[in-house]
Amino acid sequence: MKPTEKDVIIIGAGAAGLMAGIEAGRRGRAVLILDHNDQVGRKVRVSGGGRCNFTNLGVRPDHYISKNPHFCKSALARFSPADFISRIERHGIRYHEKESGQLFCNGSSDQVIRMLTAECGEAGAELRLKSRITTIEKRGRFMVRTDSAAYSSASLLVATGGLSYPALGASDLGFRIARQFGLSITPLKPALVPLSFRRAEAEMLSPLSGVSIPAELSCGKVRFQGPVLFTHHGLSGPAALQISSYWNQGEELAINLLPGHDAYALFIDHHGSRMELQNFLCRFFPRRFSFLWCSRFAPSKPLALYSHRELKAIAEKLQRWIIRPADTEGYTRAEVTRGGIDTAELSSKTMESKKVQGLFFAGEVMDVTGQLGGYNLHWAWASGYTAGQYV
Ligand SMILES: Cc1cc2nc3c(=O)[nH]c(=O)nc-3n(C[C@H](O)[C@H](O)[C@H](O)COP(=O)(O)OP(=O)(O)OC[C@H]3O[C@@H](n4cnc5c(N)ncnc54)[C@H](O)[C@@H]3O)c2cc1C
């Protein structure tokens, strides 16, 4: 079968692949985007609970985890939140800021997908869905075979995303392509993912399932403040998802249940009170949490009946409650994959491999992992935009 010739083949019609296809098409390159799914941008569709937290007004390099924290700087400087916002506005998509700079569509994330596919069409980038890639070779040009066709191109861009949510089409193809061409991959692990307790803790805390409390979680020197949700198995909610990206198996987490307060000073202020500790703590926590926490860690009695030493110990436990999670809930529940194509192998200006001419990467497949809050989609847009200028 004689291969169809293109200038650029992009594997993956997700956030990064579509953005790169638009940009390369606008430069007049003949672009083909291949995807094994039957729809484009399935992760974009589910993102932000269906409203797509498409960027964050406060995007900065320190919102990203990578072996080389400098790698993302050039692409982020080249394609800013304002650049994405102006596209959204051009397409009449209405949006709002939820909190901490997070921008969401007022309507559905489908609007963003329609915008990207429309721009691909205008730029002349061709989309082929339901394409199962069978082999990739480089003989001067890249040769890509699918179960039904063969293509060749001068440039190949791998935008296959991470391993999370396999039900939405995630696969390890991008990592296999990297290995095939001799590129290294940093260790991969689920990130922005709920954490699961060990059995004893799960049994003790399972009555709290569904309770959300404001807290600060820390792992080593990294800390996040925000809602923490108790689940049947462990911890979820924004602060737990954030810390999961920094947590490694075996490490402990410290939970400050009263961030911004000095718990001991609070107790001393109320030491004369006849109020029971579990009722006093209801000022700060839902009743279910306060009662269970006291029953496990600080048998409740009127505040006046505790000694200073007891109050000090309870205050310390409230502000540094140590939990050692057993694991994460894995790729089926992770928003992203931490780790990826080692950025030492890539040019930060072009996203091209330093070793293999014409081989480019963009998006989550690279070792650049954003925090929660629109940073991962922004990395997909920025790296896709940058690669699109050079493929
Ligand atoms: C539930 C959920 C909610 C999220 N919410 C947000 C949010 O609100 N804000 C945010 O910033 N980030 C969010 N993310 C993360 C964000 O969606 C991803 O980081 C982003 O989509 C990555 O873009 P990408 O183009 O690199 O990969 P993807 O968007 O995952 O695209 C990869 C594409 O490659 C295709 N592909 C994979 N393997 C193959 C193969 N073997 N052959 C052919 N094609 C293949 C896939 O079908 C897919 O279309 C969320 C993720 C999840 C799972």
The ligand as an SDF file (V2000), in Angstrom:
LIG
                    3D

 53 58  0  0  0  0  0  0  0  0999 V2000
  -11.7920   13.4560   34.8270 C   0  0  0  0  0  0  0  0  0  0  0  0
  -10.7460   14.4620   34.4140 C   0  0  0  0  0  0  0  0  0  0  0  0
  -10.9790   15.8210   34.6360 C   0  0  0  0  0  0  0  0  0  0  0  0
  -10.0020   16.7450   34.2580 C   0  0  0  0  0  0  0  0  0  0  0  0
  -10.2750   18.0690   34.4600 N   0  0  0  0  0  0  0  0  0  0  0  0
   -9.3330   18.9890   34.0990 C   0  0  0  0  0  0  0  0  0  0  0  0
   -9.6100   20.3830   34.1990 C   0  0  0  0  0  0  0  0  0  0  0  0
  -10.7230   20.7980   34.5170 O   0  0  0  0  0  0  0  0  0  0  0  0
   -8.6080   21.2550   33.8840 N   0  0  0  0  0  0  0  0  0  0  0  0
   -7.3630   20.8320   33.4710 C   0  0  0  0  0  0  0  0  0  0  0  0
   -6.4940   21.6590   33.2140 O   0  0  0  0  0  0  0  0  0  0  0  0
   -7.1150   19.5200   33.3020 N   0  0  0  0  0  0  0  0  0  0  0  0
   -8.0610   18.5960   33.5820 C   0  0  0  0  0  0  0  0  0  0  0  0
   -7.8030   17.2710   33.3880 N   0  0  0  0  0  0  0  0  0  0  0  0
   -6.5200   16.8810   32.7690 C   0  0  0  0  0  0  0  0  0  0  0  0
   -6.5440   17.1980   31.2530 C   0  0  0  0  0  0  0  0  0  0  0  0
   -7.7490   16.7180   30.7030 O   0  0  0  0  0  0  0  0  0  0  0  0
   -5.3600   16.5550   30.5390 C   0  0  0  0  0  0  0  0  0  0  0  0
   -4.1580   16.8710   31.2060 O   0  0  0  0  0  0  0  0  0  0  0  0
   -5.2860   17.0330   29.0960 C   0  0  0  0  0  0  0  0  0  0  0  0
   -6.4220   16.6140   28.3860 O   0  0  0  0  0  0  0  0  0  0  0  0
   -4.0380   16.4780   28.4360 C   0  0  0  0  0  0  0  0  0  0  0  0
   -4.0710   16.8330   27.0800 O   0  0  0  0  0  0  0  0  0  0  0  0
   -3.3100   15.8970   26.0200 P   0  0  0  0  0  0  0  0  0  0  0  0
   -3.6630   16.4120   24.6880 O   0  0  0  0  0  0  0  0  0  0  0  0
   -1.8980   15.7550   26.3850 O   0  0  0  0  0  0  0  0  0  0  0  0
   -3.9570   14.4650   26.2210 O   0  0  0  0  0  0  0  0  0  0  0  0
   -5.4800   14.0250   25.9980 P   0  0  0  0  0  0  0  0  0  0  0  0
   -6.3810   15.1830   26.0250 O   0  0  0  0  0  0  0  0  0  0  0  0
   -5.6840   12.8990   26.9270 O   0  0  0  0  0  0  0  0  0  0  0  0
   -5.4720   13.4880   24.4990 O   0  0  0  0  0  0  0  0  0  0  0  0
   -4.7580   12.3390   24.1130 C   0  0  0  0  0  0  0  0  0  0  0  0
   -5.4000   11.7630   22.8690 C   0  0  0  0  0  0  0  0  0  0  0  0
   -4.5750   10.6980   22.4030 O   0  0  0  0  0  0  0  0  0  0  0  0
   -5.4130    9.6310   22.0140 C   0  0  0  0  0  0  0  0  0  0  0  0
   -4.6800    8.3810   22.1060 N   0  0  0  0  0  0  0  0  0  0  0  0
   -4.1940    7.8000   23.2080 C   0  0  0  0  0  0  0  0  0  0  0  0
   -3.6410    6.6160   22.8920 N   0  0  0  0  0  0  0  0  0  0  0  0
   -3.7830    6.4600   21.5480 C   0  0  0  0  0  0  0  0  0  0  0  0
   -3.4450    5.4050   20.6420 C   0  0  0  0  0  0  0  0  0  0  0  0
   -2.8530    4.2890   21.0610 N   0  0  0  0  0  0  0  0  0  0  0  0
   -3.7540    5.5750   19.3400 N   0  0  0  0  0  0  0  0  0  0  0  0
   -4.3810    6.7030   18.9050 C   0  0  0  0  0  0  0  0  0  0  0  0
   -4.7430    7.7160   19.7220 N   0  0  0  0  0  0  0  0  0  0  0  0
   -4.4440    7.5950   21.0280 C   0  0  0  0  0  0  0  0  0  0  0  0
   -6.5740    9.6800   22.9920 C   0  0  0  0  0  0  0  0  0  0  0  0
   -7.7120    9.0200   22.4730 O   0  0  0  0  0  0  0  0  0  0  0  0
   -6.7800   11.1800   23.1550 C   0  0  0  0  0  0  0  0  0  0  0  0
   -7.7240   11.6890   22.2360 O   0  0  0  0  0  0  0  0  0  0  0  0
   -8.7680   16.3140   33.6910 C   0  0  0  0  0  0  0  0  0  0  0  0
   -8.5690   14.9600   33.4640 C   0  0  0  0  0  0  0  0  0  0  0  0
   -9.5340   14.0360   33.8050 C   0  0  0  0  0  0  0  0  0  0  0  0
   -9.2890   12.5830   33.5110 C   0  0  0  0  0  0  0  0  0  0  0  0
  1  2  1  0
  2  3  1  0
  2 52  2  0
  3  4  2  0
  4  5  1  0
  4 50  1  0
  5  6  2  0
  6  7  1  0
  6 13  1  0
  7  8  2  0
  7  9  1  0
  9 10  1  0
 10 11  2  0
 10 12  1  0
 12 13  2  0
 13 14  1  0
 14 15  1  0
 14 50  1  0
 15 16  1  0
 16 17  1  0
 16 18  1  0
 18 19  1  0
 18 20  1  0
 20 21  1  0
 20 22  1  0
 22 23  1  0
 23 24  1  0
 24 25  2  0
 24 26  1  0
 24 27  1  0
 27 28  1  0
 28 29  2  0
 28 30  1  0
 28 31  1  0
 31 32  1  0
 32 33  1  0
 33 34  1  0
 33 48  1  0
 34 35  1  0
 35 36  1  0
 35 46  1  0
 36 37  1  0
 36 45  1  0
 37 38  2  0
 38 39  1  0
 39 40  1  0
 39 45  2  0
 40 41  1  0
 40 42  2  0
 42 43  1  0
 43 44  2  0
 44 45  1  0
 46 47  1  0
 46 48  1  0
 48 49  1  0
 50 51  2  0
 51 52  1  0
 52 53  1  0
M  END
$$$$
